Each structure stands twice: as C-alpha cells, then as structure tokens.
Amino acid sequence: MSKVLNSSKFTKYLAVAGIGLMPYTVSASGAPEEWEINGFVTQGYFHSDHNNVFGQSEDGSADFRELALNTAWQARGDLFFAGQLMSRRAGKVQDGSPRIDYALLDYRFDEGTRGRSGIRIGRIKNPFGFYNETRDVAFTRPGILLAQAVYFDNARDLQLSSDGISLYGTRNFTDGWVDVDLLLGKPNTETSVEYAYLSQDWPGALDDGKGFMWRTVYNTNDQRWRLGLTMGRFNLEFNADEPSLATLPLLTQMIAPRDGHIDIDAYLLSLQYNLEHWSLTAEFSRQKVNWGTLNGIFATDPENRFESGYLQAEYRVNPRWSLMIRYEELYLDIDDRDGTEAEARLGKPAHTQYAKDLIFGIGWQPSSQWLLRAEWHHVRGTGWLPEQDNPDQNMLQRDWNLYALQATYRF
C-alpha cells in the first residue's frame, strides 16, 4: 500500500478534516444510534488598508461570526436524519438571523461490495466542487476564506443548498472509486443573490427558481488523487415591484429590470493531489449568465460569461500546524477582462470586473476543539467585494491588502 495511506501523519490529518468531508454521513456499522447534537462557534476579525470586507474593515471589523447547532440520528442501518440550524453574521451581507442550513432524510437503498446508492430529501447542500458542502466548517476549510474566485461569498446562498431531492451513489473499481451526486430542487435566492447577479437590490424579488446540479468525483484507493467535474443550471424568476418602481426617478425606472428570469449555467473542474505533508488543489470554473429577458440595463448585455480559478498548496507541518498559499483569478466577463467596456457602459470602475488574489495563511490547532488561523491577502481588483459593504463603488481602490484572524471552537 502507498506511503500516503500508511502515513500516520496523513491519517491524523484525515481524522481531523474528515469530520466535514460530508456534512451528513452514516456510520459504517449501520447500527441505530442515539441523537447526537454538536455545533461550533467562529469569530473573525478583518482589517484592510482599502475597501471593506465583512463590515467596516478599513477601521478593523469583528463583524463576522458563525454559530451552528447540528444533530444527526441513524434510525436504522439504511435510514438517517440530519439537520443544522445556523446563524451567520457577515457585515451587511448577512445579519445573523437563524436559518436552517440543511435538514434532510437520507435513505440508502443499495449497498454491497461494488458500491452503494441512496436518496436524500429535504434541504440539501449543493454538490459543488470540493469545498461547498463544508464551506461553513472551519476545520475543513484550507483557510479563513475559501477561494472567492470560485466559492463566491456574494452568491453563497445560491451555491450553498437547495430544497429538493438528491440521488447519490458510489461505485468501487480496482484502483479507486467514483462518487456521483445528482440534485434537483429550488435554490435559495436571498437578497445577497440579487447583489451578486443584478448588482443591487432592485424593487422586486427573486421569488421563484429551480435548478439541478450534478457532480462526479474519482478517488484513487491510496487517496493520492481526486478528480471532479460539476455541472449545474439554475433558472431564477425575478418579479418586479411595479408600484415601488413608479416612485423612483425616471432614469432609474428606465434601467431597472422588469419581470423575467436569469439562466445560469455553471461548470467546475476540480483536481487534488495529496502527499504525506502536502495537498495541492486546483479548481477552474465557468459560468454563463443570460438575463436578457429582464430588459432595462440588462438588455444592453443580455448574456455574460464568468471565468475563475485558483491554485492552492497546503503544507501540514504536524497535526497541529499548517501553512497555506493560494493564487486565484476572477473575471466577471471573459470578453472584457480588464473591465473597460463595463466601465464605459455602467460607469463603475474597471477593476470591479476582476480580481487577482495572492493569499498566505497559517493555522494552529492547540486541541481537537480549537482552531486559530491568520491570513494575508494581496489583491488587485475588487470583483468579489460585496457591494453591501461598499455602496460607493467609485471609492474602491484597485490594489489593496486584507489581514484576517479567526478563532473556532467546536463541541
């Protein structure tokens, strides 16, 4: 067997990180268990020399915290229940109101030496890339922030979960195994999604939507290689509030969206290579967004294509200490990578259409319950900054630095 699998250090790492590889898992024994209740508390502090992230970070902001309670119960060998209630405060993007993060029934209808298959019903985490299902679990993240180029916090609600049904399965082969997930459902469409895809909170709401997501991941038996492909499509219905629109200035009425829909096609390619001390990860994403039916200003550019990706290296010094370096790029329009066309059309600074981010991070786990992290971002561009925390886009600086601290306690 390979050194990767036999390494005690790598096994300890998996034991620590594995608590969140899936937010809901069934025990291998298949025996009924008691209800379990666990949770975590995360507090962050952010300081930037320009621009704001999670509150007024130019002055130093502690306006980021996550609190969660989760429970799980295996009623019998093939039937499993899981749920999590979460409060997340993130500057002006999220106000900390409690919400159901996930709540589902998992029925495994087939299991054998060649694999297993099952179905989940309820509010289910979207199978998007390597990190989406556990993006809120600090112990399973490689740093304080996931790669914003791919796991866009502005679109977090849309990416995070859907209310619907999911089929999943694992197929074993001689050299490894393949995991497949297919989800059909109604995605979450909070106000933050409007900011992400419509640039602001227009009169009206994204009240209805539907979508699907499919992911396939190949894993080698020695846990050295992981290769994944994610494909998804969302159709979001926007219902304009005509009475409120009528009270706005005439120019705003002319550019505002009307009743229509946004079609989003997403593709994500993921690759990871693991060694005893190292994990190297790369993900590349493309999105095609069609919003032409909304009319208004969106009729001037009815279809857009996003492109983003990152390269990341993690080094596990020992089970307590880890280091991380990552480089990521985001382009909100691959036909306008420098943002000059958007600046001419929309009046926003060109640098709001892209971001290039170099990150260095360090993590320390003094015990199995505590995790402390520090992180430095050197950024060119403001493409992933939340407009809620930066209402005057003309005040943004193209080149900026972000310094972050985070403490997490789990129980």
Sequence and secondary structure as in RCSB ss.txt:
>XXXX:A:sequence
MSKVLNSSKFTKYLAVAGIGLMPYTVSASGAPEEWEINGFVTQGYFHSDHNNVFGQSEDGSADFRELALNTAWQA
RGDLFFAGQLMSRRAGKVQDGSPRIDYALLDYRFDEGTRGRSGIRIGRIKNPFGFYNETRDVAFTRPGILLAQAV
YFDNARDLQLSSDGISLYGTRNFTDGWVDVDLLLGKPNTETSVEYAYLSQDWPGALDDGKGFMWRTVYNTNDQRW
RLGLTMGRFNLEFNADEPSLATLPLLTQMIAPRDGHIDIDAYLLSLQYNLEHWSLTAEFSRQKVNWGTLNGIFAT
DPENRFESGYLQAEYRVNPRWSLMIRYEELYLDIDDRDGTEAEARLGKPAHTQYAKDLIFGIGWQPSSQWLLRAE
WHHVRGTGWLPEQDNPDQNMLQRDWNLYALQATYRF
>XXXX:A:secstr
  HHHH HHHHHHHHHHGGGSSSS   TT      EEEEEEEEEEEEESSS SSS GGG EEEEEEEEEEEEEEE
ETTEEEEEEEEEEEETTTEE   EEEEEEEEEEEEEETTEEEEEEEEEEE   TTTGGGTT GGGSSSSS  TTT
S GGGHHHHHEEEEEEEEEEEE SSEEEEEEEEEEEE   HHHHHHHHSS  SEEEEEEEEEEEEEEEEETTS E
EEEEEEEEEEEEEEE HHHHTTS HHHHHHS  SEEEEEEEEEEEEEEE SSEEEEEEEEEEEEE GGG GGGGG
S EEEEEEEEEEEEEESSSSEEEEEEEEEEES TT TTSHHHHHHH S GGGGEEEEEEEEEEE SSSSEEEEEE
EEEEEE TTS TTT   GGG  SEEEEEEEEEEEE 
